[in-house]
Amino acid sequence: MADTNKSGPPDIEDIQKTLEKQIADLRKEITKINKSISARSAEMLDDASEQASDFYDTAASRASRTAQQLRSQAQSVSEAARENPGTTTAVVGVIGLLGFLAGLAIGQSMNDTPRRWYH
């Protein structure tokens, strides 16, 4: 009678088939992992895009409101200047004089040698 019970060393073909099955299983797992990573990346990209869009919308809205306020204030200043030309001229003159004096003071303080106002 032939001994049908394999108690001896494993057959090389059996080992090869086992390894090929394990490799096929690993490839399937890698494919699943790649799909999962791809899906998660797409979700993250969508989230980032949505957040950027929200940020842009908020910034655009704020910029629009700020520009409107600046236009309104500029119009108010312009109307006040047209209604009071003498006052406007005096204010601009005083601001110019203060700027000139500040420039002189800064120029004097930055110069190492003191200047004398004589010949």
Kinemage of the C-alpha trace (Angstrom):
@kinemage 1
@onewidth
@group {chain A} dominant
@subgroup {mainchain}
@vectorlist {calphas} color= white
{ca met a 1} P 0.000 0.000 0.000
{ca ala a 2} L 1.217 3.483 -0.825
{ca asp a 3} L 1.551 5.953 1.963
{ca thr a 4} L -0.762 8.895 1.112
{ca asn a 5} L 0.023 10.821 4.272
{ca lys a 6} L 2.666 13.454 3.551
{ca ser a 7} L 4.800 13.525 6.624
{ca gly a 8} L 8.022 14.197 4.774
{ca pro a 9} L 9.504 17.510 3.656
{ca pro a 10} L 7.097 19.894 1.892
{ca asp a 11} L 7.004 19.834 -1.873
{ca ile a 12} L 8.629 22.797 -3.671
{ca glu a 13} L 5.510 23.261 -5.793
{ca asp a 14} L 3.387 23.562 -2.633
{ca ile a 15} L 5.769 26.152 -1.223
{ca gln a 16} L 5.728 28.090 -4.490
{ca lys a 17} L 1.921 28.033 -4.633
{ca thr a 18} L 1.719 29.193 -1.017
{ca leu a 19} L 4.142 32.044 -1.680
{ca glu a 20} L 2.301 33.066 -4.865
{ca lys a 21} L -0.991 33.114 -2.925
{ca gln a 22} L 0.590 35.260 -0.210
{ca ile a 23} L 2.001 37.624 -2.822
{ca ala a 24} L -1.422 37.886 -4.499
{ca asp a 25} L -3.030 38.595 -1.107
{ca leu a 26} L -0.421 41.280 -0.380
{ca arg a 27} L -1.050 42.887 -3.773
{ca lys a 28} L -4.787 43.006 -3.003
{ca glu a 29} L -4.064 44.619 0.371
{ca ile a 30} L -1.737 47.173 -1.228
{ca thr a 31} L -4.437 48.004 -3.784
{ca lys a 32} L -6.960 48.519 -0.969
{ca ile a 33} L -4.525 50.716 0.940
{ca asn a 34} L -3.782 52.792 -2.185
{ca lys a 35} L -7.502 53.292 -2.819
{ca ser a 36} L -8.028 54.300 0.798
{ca ile a 37} L -5.132 56.777 0.672
{ca ser a 38} L -6.409 58.191 -2.602
{ca ala a 39} L -9.914 58.650 -1.207
{ca arg a 40} L -8.601 60.299 1.953
{ca ser a 41} L -6.353 62.603 -0.088
{ca ala a 42} L -9.315 63.644 -2.221
{ca glu a 43} L -11.344 64.389 0.927
{ca met a 44} L -8.511 66.457 2.386
{ca leu a 45} L -8.109 68.360 -0.886
{ca asp a 46} L -11.842 69.088 -0.976
{ca asp a 47} L -11.745 70.289 2.644
{ca ala a 48} L -8.737 72.532 1.976
{ca ser a 49} L -10.362 73.922 -1.155
{ca glu a 50} L -13.572 74.655 0.728
{ca gln a 51} L -11.692 76.388 3.553
{ca ala a 52} L -9.712 78.484 1.059
{ca ser a 53} L -12.909 79.451 -0.713
{ca asp a 54} L -14.535 80.452 2.585
{ca phe a 55} L -11.466 82.486 3.531
{ca tyr a 56} L -11.469 84.233 0.148
{ca asp a 57} L -15.176 85.025 0.388
{ca thr a 58} L -14.745 86.458 3.890
{ca ala a 59} L -11.713 88.516 2.874
{ca ala a 60} L -13.441 89.818 -0.260
{ca ser a 61} L -16.501 90.809 1.749
{ca arg a 62} L -14.411 92.639 4.340
{ca ala a 63} L -12.363 94.389 1.666
{ca ser a 64} L -15.541 95.513 -0.080
{ca arg a 65} L -16.991 96.920 3.142
{ca thr a 66} L -13.711 98.650 3.978
{ca ala a 67} L -13.489 100.201 0.511
{ca gln a 68} L -17.083 101.440 0.808
{ca gln a 69} L -16.306 103.020 4.203
{ca leu a 70} L -13.165 104.674 2.809
{ca arg a 71} L -15.137 106.076 -0.134
{ca ser a 72} L -17.784 107.387 2.237
{ca gln a 73} L -15.205 109.019 4.517
{ca ala a 74} L -13.301 110.501 1.575
{ca gln a 75} L -16.544 111.947 0.235
{ca ser a 76} L -17.306 113.470 3.661
{ca val a 77} L -13.837 115.031 3.855
{ca ser a 78} L -14.153 116.317 0.305
{ca glu a 79} L -17.543 117.907 1.041
{ca ala a 80} L -16.207 119.510 4.225
{ca ala a 81} L -13.220 120.892 2.301
{ca arg a 82} L -15.502 122.346 -0.401
{ca glu a 83} L -17.788 123.923 2.197
{ca asn a 84} L -14.894 125.471 4.180
{ca pro a 85} L -12.076 126.416 1.784
{ca gly a 86} L -10.434 128.847 4.221
{ca thr a 87} L -10.297 126.294 7.018
{ca thr a 88} L -9.004 123.651 4.615
{ca thr a 89} L -6.211 125.954 3.449
{ca ala a 90} L -5.264 126.774 7.047
{ca val a 91} L -5.204 123.090 8.077
{ca val a 92} L -3.108 122.085 5.064
{ca gly a 93} L -0.732 124.986 5.756
{ca val a 94} L -0.322 124.042 9.423
{ca ile a 95} L 0.289 120.388 8.507
{ca gly a 96} L 2.881 121.468 5.940
{ca leu a 97} L 4.624 123.721 8.446
{ca leu a 98} L 4.682 120.957 11.084
{ca gly a 99} L 6.113 118.542 8.532
{ca phe a 100} L 8.814 121.031 7.572
{ca leu a 101} L 9.752 121.630 11.209
{ca ala a 102} L 9.828 117.872 11.920
{ca gly a 103} L 12.130 117.409 8.915
{ca leu a 104} L 14.456 120.109 10.183
{ca ala a 105} L 14.539 118.591 13.666
{ca ile a 106} L 15.289 115.122 12.325
{ca gly a 107} L 17.963 116.504 10.003
{ca gln a 108} L 19.613 118.368 12.878
{ca ser a 109} L 19.562 115.343 15.171
{ca met a 110} L 21.125 113.083 12.517
{ca asn a 111} L 23.985 115.472 11.810
{ca asp a 112} L 27.044 114.939 14.023
{ca thr a 113} L 28.454 118.431 13.633
{ca pro a 114} L 26.360 121.277 15.019
{ca arg a 115} L 25.451 123.965 12.504
{ca arg a 116} L 25.893 127.616 13.191
{ca trp a 117} L 23.601 130.190 11.639
{ca tyr a 118} L 26.359 132.704 11.074
{ca his a 119} L 28.938 133.332 8.433
